[in-house]
Amino acid sequence: MEYTVKKLAELAGVSSRTLRYYDEIGLLKPERINSSGYRIYGQTQVKLLQQILFYRELEVDLETIMTLITADSFHAETELQKHRENLIKKRDWLDQIIETVERTIQSEKGVLTMSDEEKFKAFKEKAISDNEDAYGKEIRAAYGDQAIIASQAKWRSMSQADYAAMQAKEQEVFSLLQEAVGTKDPHSCASVKLANAHKEWLMYSWSHYSKEAHCGLADMYIADDRFSSYYNNIVSDGAAFLRDAIRATFN
């Protein structure tokens, strides 16, 4: 079956303007243009639009979607399996939030008592899940499953006061990074303060500390752009300088 812009927009629950924009940027081109100048979409485009909308539901930006669906390795069935897994995770997260809201309502009514830990449990689980999705493979390869399990357990048991202190320590690390980079010397007093503050920040989630693990993590900051950008967004070449400061202080 074929569709015009209007008909496909109605079918998919999007605006005609959205489909025209997808055409303009090359994300979803029509199968053909008929003799009257109308865009005509076939089953290939219908399936592709469904994939695009799945990605958008998962908050993937259009540029990334374009890269994914035009890659030689793109396989519709495989991507659908990934969509299913991600949507199940999203559903589970929403279920946890709904349960937390419901229990909070009951707590406000005085029907039950809700601990501070319970109020933030769902948010902690989301942070653990997001971190696992983003960095789990690399971290597990470097430090092993047991180290990750121990770290996640420590994160789950963290009090709100500890969490606030961890966030404050992270901001201190960012501030010291800017100051230390200005010295251009990884052995400077500011650099030593930076390395020690970074160690203190790590210990909010690490079950135990070793200089070798700390230096190995610093090396990972350079090897992986996702880690590098975390510090380079604070100051230019921040990840490399932090690595040098950690090695100068603890090696």
Phi, psi and omega in degrees: 000142180249156184223146168278174177304313183298314182293319180292322178298317179294319180297317187271347182077029176240173180273154175299325179299322179298315180296321178294322179293318177301324177293315183299321182270359177083011182282320180218093179274145176293160178293323179197169172248124183281179185297340179267001178088010180273142173288133179238128182248136177254192184295327177300317180288326178298314180295320181292321178297321178300316178300315180301316182291327173299313179299317181295324177298330178268012174066033174277133182287159186297323180298318179292320178300316179302315180297319183292312187281345178261357180290146179298332183277358183295128178224118189304313183295319178298316180295324178296322176298319178295318178302315182300313180298317181292323180290325176296318177299317180296318178298316179299320178297316179295322177299319178295319179294317179299316178298319179296317178298315181297317179292326178293321176299314179296325178294318179296328179281349182085011181286326179215164177256130183243123180288160177298324179298318180297326182297332186244007182302314183297322180293322177296316180297323178294318179296319178297315180296315180297318180294321178296316180296320186281318190231358188304315183300313182291317182293318179295322178296324183279323189239349178091159183295321185296323179296321180291316179300317179295319180295318179294323178296319179293322179296317181296327183272359183294132177282165178296327178295318178294320180297318178296320179294322178296316179297320178296321179294323177298317178295326176296318178301315180298317180295315179293328178298315178298318180294316184291320178301326179296335179280339182060020183225109180293351178261359184293164179301319179297323180291323177295317177299319179299311182298318180290323177294321178296320176299314180298322179295317180299324186290350173290336181240340178279141180281331174206163185246143168216144179299324181296317180294321180296314179293324177295320177296320179298322176296323179295328177302327182276325186286335185238123183299329181295322177286317182301316185297334180300323181260329178293337176289341178276315179205145182303131181061026181296322182296316181295319180293320178299317177302316181294321180294319179296315180293321180293327183277320190250349179282000000 
